[in-house]
Each structure stands twice: as structure tokens, then as C-alpha cells.
Amino acid sequence: MQAEQTPIIENTFKTEKEKATKIVFIINPVSGTQKKENIVTLIHENLKLSGIHYDITYTNFAGHATELAQQAIEQKYDAVVAVGGDGTINEIAQALIKSRTALAIIPQGSGNGLARHLGISMNTKEAIKRLLEPKTMLIDAATANGNYFFCTSGIGFDAHISASFATRILRGLGGYVYFTIKELFSYKPLTYTLEFDGQKIEREAFLIAFANSTQYGNNAYIAPQADIQDGKLDICILKTFPKTQIPKLAWQLFKRKLPQNQYIETYQTDKVKISFGKSIPAHIDGESKGLGTSIEYKSIPKALSVWV
Ligand SMILES: Nc1ncnc2c1ncn2[C@@H]1O[C@H](COP(=O)(O)OP(=O)(O)OP(=O)(O)O)[C@@H](O)[C@H]1O
């Protein structure tokens, strides 16, 4: 199996192995915009004398992090440290659900939505140092037609951006902002049917987000009220709005005030089905995915142990 061929490049404190806390760093070399060599140096500098047994490995392809995390559970690691963004975290966390191995995060993505939500430092050295005295927290996960997510999933404009962005070489905040503004003016809203808690509603919407945590990443708060431990998903419907609302909506998105906007409708539920006439891309933690013409969303309460 490909994953077994991945060389573990560092292996320290073998004699203390049985006693020591055992963690493995899984580095996604293509996440975000920063080079990853410095991170390995920082890991050594901060953990070498800590008594923690740590290994460092790299992903070789999309999806590889899930396999590596499964191996970490089998090898009884205490934590898998995701060194990447929300896509890398998603791949690792879905393997760790309901296991005894915790997720830890060194944010190295473009948006870092989950790390920001959990208050993990964006400073790499600080984030590594926190591994020396972790606090464990149980967080909810969620599924979209059975696919796990931990931050947000959705359909409409945000999914359209993810799908278009997936084919572009431009990464990072600048790339997102430029492309998003350009598309804002040409995107056509669709009509969606939502069924939850015994009610059925139909809305023409610019986007509908299903949020386990508060933000998309980069402190863009699509659901500022979302609680990652409440066993619920926050549904955020952005109805069709006049283009004159764009500056206000953008301001409210970053100031955690989106629910105050007259074109926003919010609900909370543990299970919801959304249907739309044609097959359009959805996004799961920012990664584009085709899920057919309807999606069943479910919250999975307290599914994952996280070091914060
Ligand atoms: N070795 C690899 N080669 C190519 N793609 C990879 C590799 N390892 C992981 N990936 C893929 O890279 C994608 C992007 O990773 P990730 O989401 O962590 O970074 P990001 O998009 O920059 O950050 P964020 O999601 O926080 O905006 C993931 O979907 C993952 O499947």
C-alpha cells in the first residue's frame, strides 16, 4: 500500500517510546503558500528536549492524510498533528472520529477556518509550543451525504467559488479575494428546498451554508453564532440581494454581524435535507465536491477529540 512506503523522516526518543506521549506530524507540502522546511526545524527546536516522542511524515497525494491517520490510530499515537489547512484537517479528522487518537493542528493552509475557530495560534512556533501542554476538547463533526466535514459545507456561490478555484493555480488570500469579487457580479442564484424539524421551506438563495463551526477561514464568519459542541448545524441562507448590499454584507461577514442582515435567514438543527433541481457542485470544508441533486446534512455530536 502506498501509504506504508512513506518514509518517516525523524524518529526520536525510541528508548523512552513506551512512556512518552507519542505524536505524528502529517505535513501537506502543497497547502497554503508557505514553504514547509522551516516548520521541521521549528518542530525539532521546540520538541527535541521535551520528552515527547514525535515522528514527521508528508502526504504524497490528495487523500493520503486519511491513510496516514488510520495508521497512526493502529500504532496508538496519542495525537496526529495536521500541518496544513482545512482540507488536510478534514482528511485526518475523518479517520480519527471516535478513536482514542486526538487531532492537533499547526495551521498552514490558505484559510485555516477550524484552527481559527478553536483559537489555535497562527504563529507556527506558538502552535508547536502549545503541543507541550495540550488541553483536550471534544468537538462535533458533520456529514453531507455521508462525507465528513468539520467547518462548513454548502451550496450556491461559495461552492461555485470552490469549484472554480480548484482548477486555478492561484492560491492564498489574494487569489480568493480577486476571483470572488469578479464572480460576485455574474453569479445567478438558484431555488432550493429545505426540509428539517418537520418543516419544508423553499428559498431563492445566493448561497446556503451548513456550519459546524463559525467561519470559512480568514476570519470570514458565515455563522458567527455556531457552537462546535452543541450537536447542531447552523443553516445560513443568504437570499437573493441587490448588488448595493455587497459592501455591507462583506463588512458584516468579517465583523461577525452577518445574521443582522435583512437578506440572511438562520436556523439550527441536527439534520436537514436540501434539494435543488440540477446537479451542481457543493463544497465540503472548502473543497469542491459533486453530491447530486439533494444533500442530507447531519450533525455528529462530540465526535472528535482535539488538542487546543
Ligand atoms: N502531496 C499532495 N499533493 C497534492 N495534493 C495534496 C497533497 N497532500 C494533500 N493534498 C491536497 O491538498 C489540498 C489542499 O490542502 P489544504 O486544504 O490543507 O490547504 P489549503 O487549501 O491551502 O488551506 P485551507 O483549506 O485552509 O484554505 C487538500 O484537498 C489535499 O487533499
The ligand as a Tripos MOL2 file, in Angstrom:
@<TRIPOS>MOLECULE
LIG
   31    33     1     0     0
SMALL
NO_CHARGES

@<TRIPOS>ATOM
      1 N1          1.0870   15.6960   -1.6810 N.pl3     1 LIG1
      2 C1         -0.0270   16.2550   -2.1540 C.ar      1 LIG1
      3 N2         -0.1120   16.6030   -3.4710 N.ar      1 LIG1
      4 C2         -1.2170   17.1990   -3.9530 C.ar      1 LIG1
      5 N3         -2.3120   17.4960   -3.2170 N.ar      1 LIG1
      6 C3         -2.2690   17.1830   -1.9030 C.ar      1 LIG1
      7 C4         -1.1330   16.5570   -1.3100 C.ar      1 LIG1
      8 N4         -1.3850   16.3710    0.0050 N.ar      1 LIG1
      9 C5         -2.6220   16.8570    0.2280 C.ar      1 LIG1
     10 N5         -3.1620   17.3440   -0.9110 N.ar      1 LIG1
     11 C6         -4.4400   18.0500   -1.0890 C.3       1 LIG1
     12 O1         -4.1920   19.4350   -0.9170 O.3       1 LIG1
     13 C7         -5.4530   20.0660   -0.7370 C.3       1 LIG1
     14 C8         -5.3100   21.4160   -0.0950 C.3       1 LIG1
     15 O2         -4.8900   21.2940    1.2220 O.3       1 LIG1
     16 P1         -5.3920   22.2460    2.3920 P.3       1 LIG1
     17 O3         -6.8670   22.4270    2.3250 O.co2     1 LIG1
     18 O4         -4.8300   21.7280    3.6310 O.co2     1 LIG1
     19 O5         -4.6830   23.6160    2.0550 O.3       1 LIG1
     20 P2         -5.3340   24.9870    1.6350 P.3       1 LIG1
     21 O6         -6.4320   24.7630    0.6320 O.co2     1 LIG1
     22 O7         -4.2080   25.8610    1.2390 O.co2     1 LIG1
     23 O8         -5.9190   25.5230    3.0150 O.3       1 LIG1
     24 P3         -7.4240   25.8860    3.5290 P.3       1 LIG1
     25 O9         -8.2640   24.6830    3.2650 O.co2     1 LIG1
     26 O10        -7.2740   26.1790    4.9890 O.co2     1 LIG1
     27 O11        -7.8370   27.0700    2.7320 O.co2     1 LIG1
     28 C9         -6.2730   19.0550    0.0200 C.3       1 LIG1
     29 O12        -7.5010   18.8880   -0.6280 O.3       1 LIG1
     30 C10        -5.4730   17.7510   -0.0450 C.3       1 LIG1
     31 O13        -6.2580   16.6600   -0.4590 O.3       1 LIG1
@<TRIPOS>BOND
     1     1     2 1
     2     2     3 ar
     3     2     7 ar
     4     3     4 ar
     5     4     5 ar
     6     5     6 ar
     7     6     7 ar
     8     6    10 ar
     9     7     8 ar
    10     8     9 ar
    11     9    10 ar
    12    10    11 1
    13    11    12 1
    14    11    30 1
    15    12    13 1
    16    13    14 1
    17    13    28 1
    18    14    15 1
    19    15    16 1
    20    16    17 2
    21    16    18 1
    22    16    19 1
    23    19    20 1
    24    20    21 2
    25    20    22 1
    26    20    23 1
    27    23    24 1
    28    24    25 2
    29    24    26 1
    30    24    27 1
    31    28    29 1
    32    28    30 1
    33    30    31 1
@<TRIPOS>SUBSTRUCTURE
     1 LIG1         1 GROUP 0 **** ****
